[in-house]
């Protein structure tokens, strides 16, 4: 059958788990913890038990949840004195095959191997359950044991934002204004309040080895706070296009909300020249 209506009323079951998993996986984009409820936060109950809080995990589109207002406790085998071990909290899907029968989809613990050295994670079964694979395990958290004690629980799975958080992230980095010119310098404002500056500061004079040239650069727009992340580079040339040995550096002395200042230093010049160019990039907040 070439075509199949997936979501519609019918007197037969038109939608299989494979159909829906394929659709969810395409929309979500990857496996991970969906940003919903308590995001399956994992906490230690005892040295033999951890607890998953409410949330939803997508295992390649197959969804597994701890329902709101509930928790799921998972048993950890006792550690061994003098040994270390990594266990993994996983989501595991075991398919019955052929889109019929009953699949098993659950959170469980995969036990690692104890060692006196550096413990490694246990190997997981990761067959392609969207094709002919039967079993797939994906790690959500790493439970680290030192001796008989659970010392750390680390997140392994990614947290996947929803459409609203994605839209907000895109909006925050949307360019809301840009402008400037070669003389004043250039800038770009972003929706999250960031502003970036860049441009060239031309310095004229007679510059030889050991020369210094102070500068103050006004900004085309003001910031709420003094600039941060100012990057400066300096260059010298004689304008003839020929190679000469010129070495100059630029140094930042301070920043304000509407300018920054510093100096250029000529480390070596094979002959005196009349120009130093200071290229700059800087970051600030406009709101």
Secondary structure, DSSP 8 states (H G I E B T S, - for coil): ------SS--SS----HHHHHHHHHHHH-S-EEESSTTTT-EEEEETTEEEE-SEEEEETTEEEEE-TT--EEEE-----TT-EEEEEEEEEEE--STT-S--EEEEEEE----BSS--------B--TTTT--EEEEEEEEEEEETTEEEEEEE-S-EE--HHHHHHHHHHTSEEEEEEETTTEEEEEETTSEEEEEEEEEEEEEE-TT-EEEEEEE-SS--SS--EEEEEEEEE--SSS----EEEEEEEEEE-SSEEEEEEEEEEESS-EEEEEEEEEEEEE--
